[in-house]
C-alpha cells in the first residue's frame, strides 16, 4: 500500500479479496517493469513507487511517504499518510492490464486496485 492497501483501508476504499483474471507478480524485476516511470492512481490517490525503494505522492490532500522492498515474492512497505504511521505490511501483487491489485497480509487480506498511468 500494507502500502496502498492500508491507505485504502484507512480511507474506506478497499474491498474483500478477489483475483479473477489477475496474474500474480512474483518477481521484483516484473514489478519494477510495471511501475517504473508510472504513477499508481485511484480516485484521490496518486503515488510514485521508485526503483530505489521510495514511495511518494498524495492521497486525499495529504502527503504519502514511505519505503518498500521486495521480500520472498511480496511487496513489503512502511507507509505514512501525512503524520499517520500506517505501519509495515507485506502484500501480494497481481496485475490485469493497467490495473495493479495490492492484497494485504501476504495475499490473505483485503485489496486495493490502482491504475498504472
WOPEKA-V338300 format. One record per residue. N is the residue number from 1. RES is the residue in one letter. BURIAL is 1 if it has 16 or more other C-alpha atoms within 10 Angstrom, else 0. D_LAST is the distance of its C-alpha to the last C-alpha in Angstrom with 1 decimal. Layout:
N/RES/BURIAL/D_LAST, N/RES/BURIAL/D_LAST
//
This chain:
1/X/1/16.7, 2/X/1/21.3, 3/X/1/18.0, 4/X/1/15.7, 5/X/1/18.1, 6/X/1/20.9, 7/X/1/19.0, 8/X/1/18.2, 9/X/1/21.8, 10/X/0/23.1, 11/X/0/21.5, 12/X/0/22.6, 13/X/0/19.3, 14/X/1/19.9, 15/X/0/21.8, 16/X/0/24.3, 17/X/1/23.4, 18/X/0/22.6, 19/X/0/20.9, 20/X/0/21.9, 21/X/0/20.0, 22/X/0/18.0, 23/X/0/18.8, 24/X/0/19.7, 25/X/1/18.1, 26/X/1/21.3, 27/X/0/21.0, 28/X/1/19.4, 29/X/0/18.7, 30/X/0/16.7, 31/X/1/14.7, 32/X/0/14.1, 33/X/0/13.2, 34/X/1/10.3, 35/X/1/9.0, 36/X/0/10.6, 37/X/0/8.9, 38/X/0/5.4, 39/X/1/5.2, 40/X/1/6.4, 41/X/1/7.0, 42/X/1/10.1, 43/X/0/12.7, 44/X/0/14.0, 45/X/1/12.0, 46/X/1/9.5, 47/X/1/10.1, 48/X/1/10.3, 49/X/1/12.2, 50/X/1/14.1, 51/X/1/16.3, 52/X/0/19.4, 53/X/0/19.1, 54/X/1/17.8, 55/X/1/15.6, 56/X/1/15.0, 57/X/1/13.6, 58/X/1/14.9, 59/X/1/15.7, 60/X/0/18.0, 61/X/0/19.5, 62/X/0/20.2, 63/X/1/19.0, 64/X/1/17.7, 65/X/1/19.1, 66/X/1/20.1, 67/X/1/20.5, 68/X/1/19.8, 69/X/1/21.6, 70/X/1/21.7, 71/X/0/25.0, 72/X/0/26.7, 73/X/1/23.6, 74/X/1/22.0, 75/X/1/19.4, 76/X/1/21.8, 77/X/1/21.0, 78/X/1/22.8, 79/X/1/21.1, 80/X/1/22.3, 81/X/1/21.2, 82/X/0/23.2, 83/X/0/26.6, 84/X/0/26.2, 85/X/0/26.3, 86/X/1/24.5, 87/X/0/26.2, 88/X/1/25.4, 89/X/1/24.1, 90/X/1/23.3, 91/X/1/20.8, 92/X/1/20.4, 93/X/1/16.9, 94/X/1/16.3, 95/X/1/13.7, 96/X/0/13.7, 97/X/0/11.5, 98/X/0/7.8, 99/X/1/9.5, 100/X/1/11.0, 101/X/1/14.3, 102/X/1/16.1, 103/X/1/19.8, 104/X/1/22.2, 105/X/1/25.6, 106/X/1/25.0, 107/X/1/23.8, 108/X/0/26.7, 109/X/1/25.3, 110/X/1/22.9, 111/X/1/19.2, 112/X/1/15.9, 113/X/1/12.9, 114/X/1/9.4, 115/X/1/6.2, 116/X/1/3.8, 117/X/0/0.0
//
